[in-house]
Amino acid sequence: MRLLLSATAVLVASTLARAGGPPPRLTQPGWLPANARALERLIAERGRSSATWDAHHRPVATFDWDNTMMRQDVGDLMLADALRRGTLRAPPGGQWSAVYAALSAAAQQSLARACGAAAERDGRLRTDKVPACADEILAVALDGRTRGGEPAYATPDTDALHHPYAFSAKVFWGQRHADVRAQAAAAHRAAENAPVGATMKVGSREAPAWVRIYPAMRELVAVLQAEGFDVWIVSASLQAAVEAVAADVGIAADHVVGVRLQAERDGRLLPRLESCGGAVDAVMTWGTGKRCHIQRAILGAPPAMQLQPSAGAQRVALAAGDTDGDVAMLQDAELRLVINRQKPAVLCRALANRDGRWLVQPMFLDPLPPRAEPYACAGVPDADGKPLPDVAEVVEPQRRVE
């Protein structure tokens, strides 16, 4: 079920706010009441109806996309769809290291063996005709290992780069940004219309073929925009793919920060990440890389400051995420909304809630049952570097906000 907010409704809400009336409430079902109230307080304190709102320095809100704005992962969907249809490009000269330099020798050899027969003269990689090639790419991209069980990457992840996500983006090299965006839009439309739980055959695997944007999150974005917030998506999925789906909740392409690849003059993507924080091909929108790209693209910080936490007037007002790769983005915000998928590093911080600015929200569709055992948080530092205690989930009723 999708919530469609008309332009008239948004205009009315905005007009009421400017006139000094109460800001719009969050009316969609699924919110824990305390979370809805906390978000509404932030909107009232920082939005257009507050005495401090400044049209030239609007409060910023940043949202992760995958499993935060919607159920499922648009990057995984895009990769599965491309493999199913055989639209990726073969690596230059058959060398997979030219696509992703951090691949292990075992992964390079496995990909070369599985995909050699899939490469055609026109440069296409016909994973639709060679299932073993699709299987090997998915193993490297989703499992971080070859089908033979060997590590797919020669170096560990860094604080600002997660190899499987970066590899999943770089395999779209050689295609034009606009073409990838169009492919993503078509795949997303089909997945939104598919029944919940639908799958598609990719190689020998079954991959999710459905997605659902959460109506409650769609409404939250619309209310924030009507109240004068500067709303952005910051995602670890490919830029073009996130642009396509963000448009469905009223967020323009110039307010999307996904995994950004460098491009040729003709728009063809290169297998190299855009620089951030002075680092070349080493920082993506994951972990502290989300902080870096927020500082760079949204807050306008110089390279020397892009990996530093934002503070004071430059601090993001609201951030929302669901996983450990969102921790830095969340910690830098005034108010932090965590969609609970029971990811330990982010839940340790959110449930400890030392400064009272974390909100833990069950998923809006098929929420996970409460975790029986406390999260073991030894070795997980809070933003101030102090260790966190073990924490348990608090079971609260999930009901429609009245």
C-alpha positions as CSV (number, residue, x, y, z in Angstrom):
1,M,0.0,0.0,0.0
2,R,1.4,3.4,-1.0
3,L,0.7,6.7,0.5
4,L,0.3,9.3,-2.2
5,L,0.5,12.9,-0.8
6,S,-1.0,15.3,-3.2
7,A,0.6,18.7,-3.9
8,T,-2.4,20.3,-2.4
9,A,-2.0,18.4,0.9
10,V,1.6,19.4,1.1
11,L,0.8,23.0,0.3
12,V,-1.9,23.1,3.0
13,A,0.5,21.7,5.5
14,S,3.2,24.2,4.6
15,T,0.7,27.1,4.7
16,L,-0.5,26.1,8.2
17,A,3.1,25.9,9.4
18,R,4.0,29.4,8.0
19,A,0.9,30.8,9.7
20,G,2.2,29.6,13.1
21,G,-0.2,26.7,13.3
22,P,0.9,23.3,14.6
23,P,3.2,21.3,12.3
24,P,1.7,18.3,10.6
25,R,1.5,15.1,12.6
26,L,2.7,11.6,11.6
27,T,-0.5,9.7,10.9
28,Q,0.7,6.6,9.2
29,P,0.4,3.3,11.2
30,G,3.4,1.5,12.6
31,W,5.2,4.1,14.5
32,L,5.9,3.5,18.2
33,P,4.1,6.4,19.8
34,A,7.2,7.7,21.6
35,N,9.1,7.8,18.3
36,A,6.3,9.7,16.4
37,R,6.2,12.3,19.2
38,A,10.0,12.7,19.3
39,L,10.0,13.3,15.5
40,E,7.2,15.7,15.7
41,R,9.0,17.7,18.5
42,L,12.1,17.9,16.3
43,I,9.9,19.2,13.4
44,A,8.3,21.8,15.6
45,E,11.6,22.9,17.1
46,R,13.6,23.1,13.8
47,G,11.0,23.4,11.1
48,R,9.4,26.3,9.2
49,S,6.9,27.0,12.0
50,S,9.7,27.6,14.6
51,A,11.1,31.1,15.4
52,T,14.6,30.0,14.5
53,W,14.0,28.6,11.0
54,D,16.1,30.2,8.3
55,A,15.4,29.7,4.6
56,H,19.0,30.2,3.8
57,H,20.3,27.7,6.4
58,R,17.6,25.0,6.4
59,P,17.9,22.1,8.8
60,V,19.2,18.9,7.1
61,A,17.8,15.4,7.3
62,T,19.7,12.4,5.9
63,F,18.1,9.0,5.2
64,D,19.7,5.8,4.3
65,W,17.6,4.1,1.6
66,D,17.9,0.3,1.7
67,N,15.8,-1.3,4.5
68,T,15.3,2.2,6.0
69,M,13.1,3.9,3.4
70,M,12.0,0.7,2.0
71,R,12.0,-3.0,2.7
72,Q,14.7,-4.8,0.6
73,D,17.9,-3.4,-1.1
74,V,17.8,-1.5,-4.4
75,G,21.4,-2.3,-5.0
76,D,20.9,-6.0,-4.7
77,L,17.7,-5.7,-6.8
78,M,19.6,-3.8,-9.5
79,L,22.5,-6.3,-9.6
80,A,20.1,-9.3,-9.8
81,D,18.1,-7.8,-12.5
82,A,21.2,-6.9,-14.6
83,L,22.5,-10.4,-14.2
84,R,19.2,-12.0,-15.1
85,R,19.0,-9.9,-18.3
86,G,22.7,-10.0,-19.2
87,T,23.3,-6.2,-19.4
88,L,26.7,-5.9,-17.6
89,R,30.0,-5.4,-19.5
90,A,32.8,-7.9,-19.6
91,P,36.0,-6.8,-17.8
92,P,38.6,-5.1,-20.0
93,G,40.8,-7.8,-21.6
94,G,39.1,-10.4,-19.3
95,Q,41.0,-9.0,-16.3
96,W,38.7,-8.7,-13.3
97,S,41.3,-6.8,-11.4
98,A,40.7,-3.9,-13.8
99,V,37.1,-3.8,-12.5
100,Y,38.0,-4.2,-8.8
101,A,41.6,-4.0,-7.8
102,A,41.1,-5.5,-4.3
103,L,39.8,-8.8,-5.6
104,S,41.8,-11.8,-4.3
105,A,43.8,-13.9,-6.7
106,A,41.2,-16.7,-6.0
107,A,38.3,-14.5,-6.9
108,Q,40.0,-13.2,-10.1
109,Q,40.6,-16.8,-11.2
110,S,37.1,-18.0,-10.3
111,L,35.5,-15.1,-12.1
112,A,37.7,-15.6,-15.2
113,R,36.8,-19.3,-15.3
114,A,33.1,-18.8,-14.8
115,C,32.6,-15.8,-17.0
116,G,35.0,-16.4,-19.9
117,A,32.3,-18.0,-22.0
118,A,29.9,-15.2,-21.2
119,A,31.9,-12.4,-22.8
120,E,30.7,-11.5,-26.3
121,R,32.4,-9.5,-29.0
122,D,30.2,-6.5,-28.4
123,G,31.5,-6.4,-24.8
124,R,28.4,-7.7,-23.1
125,L,28.6,-10.2,-20.4
126,R,25.9,-12.7,-21.1
127,T,25.1,-13.8,-17.6
128,D,21.6,-14.6,-18.8
129,K,23.1,-17.4,-20.9
130,V,25.9,-18.5,-18.6
131,P,24.4,-19.2,-15.2
132,A,27.8,-20.0,-13.6
133,C,29.0,-16.5,-14.3
134,A,26.0,-15.0,-12.6
135,D,26.5,-17.3,-9.6
136,E,30.2,-16.3,-9.2
137,I,29.4,-12.6,-9.4
138,L,26.7,-13.0,-6.8
139,A,29.0,-15.0,-4.5
140,V,31.6,-12.2,-4.6
141,A,29.1,-9.4,-4.3
142,L,26.8,-10.9,-1.7
143,D,28.8,-13.5,0.2
144,G,32.3,-11.9,0.1
145,R,33.6,-15.3,-1.0
146,T,34.1,-17.4,-4.2
147,R,31.7,-20.3,-4.8
148,G,34.6,-22.4,-3.7
149,G,34.5,-20.7,-0.3
150,E,37.7,-18.7,-0.6
151,P,37.9,-15.0,0.5
152,A,36.9,-12.8,-2.4
153,Y,38.9,-9.8,-1.3
154,A,42.7,-9.4,-0.7
155,T,42.4,-6.7,1.9
156,P,39.9,-6.2,4.8
157,D,37.2,-3.5,4.7
158,T,38.2,-0.1,6.0
159,D,36.1,2.3,8.1
160,A,35.0,4.0,4.9
161,L,34.7,1.1,2.4
162,H,32.8,-2.2,2.3
163,H,34.2,-4.3,-0.5
164,P,31.0,-6.2,-1.5
165,Y,29.0,-3.0,-1.9
166,A,31.8,-1.3,-3.8
167,F,32.2,-4.3,-6.1
168,S,28.5,-4.4,-6.7
169,A,28.6,-0.8,-7.9
170,K,31.8,-1.1,-10.0
171,V,30.5,-4.0,-12.1
172,F,28.2,-1.4,-13.8
173,W,31.3,0.2,-15.4
174,G,31.1,1.0,-19.1
175,Q,27.4,1.9,-19.0
176,R,26.0,5.4,-19.1
177,H,24.6,6.8,-15.9
178,A,21.2,7.6,-17.6
179,D,20.9,4.1,-18.9
180,V,21.6,2.5,-15.5
181,R,19.1,4.8,-13.9
182,A,16.4,3.8,-16.5
183,Q,17.2,0.1,-15.9
184,A,16.8,0.7,-12.1
185,A,13.5,2.5,-12.5
186,A,12.1,-0.3,-14.5
187,A,13.3,-3.0,-12.1
188,H,11.9,-1.0,-9.2
189,R,8.5,-0.6,-10.8
190,A,8.3,-4.3,-11.4
191,A,9.4,-5.1,-7.9
192,E,6.9,-2.8,-6.3
193,N,4.1,-4.5,-8.3
194,A,5.3,-8.0,-7.4
195,P,3.7,-9.8,-4.5
196,V,5.6,-9.7,-1.2
197,G,7.9,-12.6,-1.1
198,A,8.3,-13.0,-4.8
199,T,11.6,-14.2,-6.1
200,M,13.4,-14.4,-9.5
201,K,15.9,-17.0,-10.7
202,V,19.4,-15.5,-11.2
203,G,22.0,-18.1,-12.2
204,S,21.1,-21.0,-9.9
205,R,20.0,-18.7,-7.0
206,E,16.6,-17.3,-6.0
207,A,16.8,-13.6,-5.4
208,P,14.1,-11.3,-4.0
209,A,12.0,-9.8,-6.7
210,W,9.8,-7.5,-4.6
211,V,10.3,-4.2,-2.7
212,R,8.0,-2.0,-0.7
213,I,8.6,1.7,0.2
214,Y,7.3,2.2,3.8
215,P,4.3,4.5,3.8
216,A,5.3,5.9,7.2
217,M,8.8,6.9,5.9
218,R,7.3,8.3,2.7
219,E,5.0,10.5,4.9
220,L,7.9,11.5,7.2
221,V,9.9,12.8,4.2
222,A,6.9,14.7,2.9
223,V,6.3,16.3,6.3
224,L,9.9,17.3,6.7
225,Q,10.0,18.8,3.2
226,A,6.8,20.8,3.9
227,E,8.2,22.0,7.1
228,G,11.3,23.4,5.3
229,F,13.9,20.7,6.0
230,D,16.6,19.9,3.4
231,V,16.0,16.2,2.9
232,W,18.7,13.9,1.4
233,I,19.2,10.2,0.7
234,V,22.7,8.9,1.6
235,S,23.0,5.3,0.4
236,A,25.6,2.6,-0.1
237,S,23.9,1.5,-3.4
238,L,24.9,2.8,-6.8
239,Q,24.1,6.5,-7.4
240,A,22.0,6.0,-10.5
241,A,19.9,3.2,-8.9
242,V,19.1,5.3,-5.8
243,E,18.2,8.4,-7.9
244,A,15.6,6.3,-9.7
245,V,13.8,5.1,-6.5
246,A,14.3,8.3,-4.5
247,A,12.2,10.2,-7.1
248,D,9.3,8.0,-6.0
249,V,9.3,9.8,-2.6
250,G,9.8,13.3,-4.0
251,I,13.6,13.5,-3.5
252,A,15.4,14.9,-6.6
253,A,18.6,13.4,-8.0
254,D,20.6,16.4,-6.8
255,H,19.6,15.4,-3.2
256,V,20.9,11.8,-3.6
257,V,24.4,10.7,-2.5
258,G,24.9,7.1,-3.4
259,V,28.0,5.2,-4.5
260,R,29.4,7.7,-7.0
261,L,31.7,6.5,-9.8
262,Q,33.9,8.6,-11.9
263,A,32.7,8.9,-15.6
264,E,34.1,9.5,-19.1
265,R,33.1,12.6,-20.9
266,D,30.4,10.7,-22.7
267,G,28.8,9.7,-19.4
268,R,30.1,6.1,-19.3
269,L,30.9,5.0,-15.8
270,L,34.5,4.1,-14.8
271,P,35.3,1.5,-12.1
272,R,36.7,4.2,-9.8
273,L,35.0,5.9,-6.9
274,E,34.8,9.7,-6.7
275,S,37.3,11.1,-4.2
276,C,36.3,12.2,-0.8
277,G,38.4,13.5,2.1
278,G,41.4,13.7,-0.2
279,A,41.3,9.9,-0.8
280,V,41.2,8.5,-4.3
281,D,39.0,5.4,-5.0
282,A,39.0,4.6,-1.3
283,V,35.9,6.2,0.3
284,M,32.3,5.2,-0.4
285,T,29.0,6.0,1.2
286,W,29.4,3.4,4.0
287,G,30.7,3.8,7.6
288,T,32.8,7.0,8.0
289,G,32.5,7.4,4.2
290,K,28.9,8.4,4.7
291,R,30.1,11.1,7.0
292,C,32.7,12.2,4.4
293,H,30.2,12.4,1.6
294,I,27.7,14.3,3.8
295,Q,30.4,16.8,4.7
296,R,31.4,17.1,1.0
297,A,28.2,17.1,-0.9
298,I,25.7,18.5,1.6
299,L,27.5,20.6,4.2
300,G,30.3,21.9,1.8
301,A,33.2,21.1,4.1
302,P,36.8,21.3,2.6
303,P,38.6,18.0,2.0
304,A,40.7,18.2,5.2
305,M,37.4,18.4,7.2
306,Q,35.3,15.9,5.3
307,L,36.1,12.8,7.5
308,Q,35.6,14.8,10.7
309,P,32.3,14.7,12.6
310,S,30.0,17.6,12.0
311,A,29.1,19.7,15.0
312,G,27.3,22.9,16.0
313,A,25.5,24.8,13.3
314,Q,26.8,22.3,10.7
315,R,25.3,19.3,12.5
316,V,22.6,17.3,10.6
317,A,19.2,17.6,12.5
318,L,17.9,14.1,11.8
319,A,19.5,11.0,10.4
320,A,17.8,7.6,9.8
321,G,19.5,4.2,9.1
322,D,19.3,0.5,9.9
323,T,22.7,-1.0,9.9
324,D,26.3,-0.8,11.2
325,G,27.4,1.1,8.0
326,D,25.1,3.9,9.1
327,V,26.7,4.5,12.6
328,A,28.9,7.5,11.7
329,M,26.0,9.2,9.9
330,L,23.7,8.6,12.8
331,Q,26.2,9.7,15.5
332,D,26.7,13.0,13.8
333,A,23.0,13.9,13.9
334,E,21.0,15.6,16.6
335,L,18.3,13.0,16.5
336,R,18.9,9.4,15.2
337,L,16.2,7.1,14.0
338,V,17.2,3.4,13.7
339,I,15.0,0.9,11.9
340,N,15.6,-2.3,14.0
341,R,17.1,-5.1,11.9
342,Q,19.1,-6.3,14.9
343,K,22.4,-5.2,13.6
344,P,24.7,-5.3,16.7
345,A,27.0,-2.2,16.3
346,V,24.2,0.2,15.7
347,L,21.8,-1.4,18.2
348,C,24.4,-1.4,21.0
349,R,24.7,2.4,20.6
350,A,21.0,3.0,20.0
351,L,19.7,0.9,22.9
352,A,22.3,2.3,25.3
353,N,21.0,5.8,24.3
354,R,23.4,7.6,26.6
355,D,22.4,11.1,25.4
356,G,18.7,10.4,24.9
357,R,18.8,11.2,21.2
358,W,18.4,7.6,19.7
359,L,15.0,6.2,18.5
360,V,14.7,2.5,17.8
361,Q,11.8,1.7,15.5
362,P,10.6,-1.8,14.5
363,M,10.4,-2.5,10.8
364,F,7.1,-1.3,9.4
365,L,6.6,-4.6,7.4
366,D,7.1,-8.0,9.2
367,P,9.1,-6.6,12.1
368,L,11.6,-9.0,13.7
369,P,10.6,-10.7,17.0
370,P,12.4,-9.3,20.0
371,R,15.9,-10.7,20.4
372,A,16.0,-13.0,23.4
373,E,19.6,-12.4,24.4
374,P,21.1,-9.0,25.2
375,Y,23.5,-7.6,22.6
376,A,27.1,-8.2,23.6
377,C,28.6,-4.7,23.3
378,A,32.1,-5.3,24.7
379,G,34.5,-3.6,22.3
380,V,31.8,-1.3,20.8
381,P,32.7,2.3,21.7
382,D,30.2,5.1,22.0
383,A,30.8,8.4,20.1
384,D,33.0,9.6,23.1
385,G,35.1,6.5,22.9
386,K,33.8,5.0,26.2
387,P,32.8,1.3,26.1
388,L,29.1,0.3,26.1
389,P,27.4,-2.2,28.4
390,D,25.5,-5.2,27.1
391,V,22.0,-4.0,26.2
392,A,18.6,-5.8,25.7
393,E,15.8,-4.8,23.4
394,V,12.7,-3.3,25.1
395,V,9.5,-4.7,23.8
396,E,6.9,-2.0,23.1
397,P,3.5,-2.3,21.4
398,Q,3.4,-1.2,17.8
399,R,0.1,0.5,17.0
400,R,-1.4,3.1,14.8
401,V,-0.5,6.6,15.9
402,E,-3.8,8.3,16.9
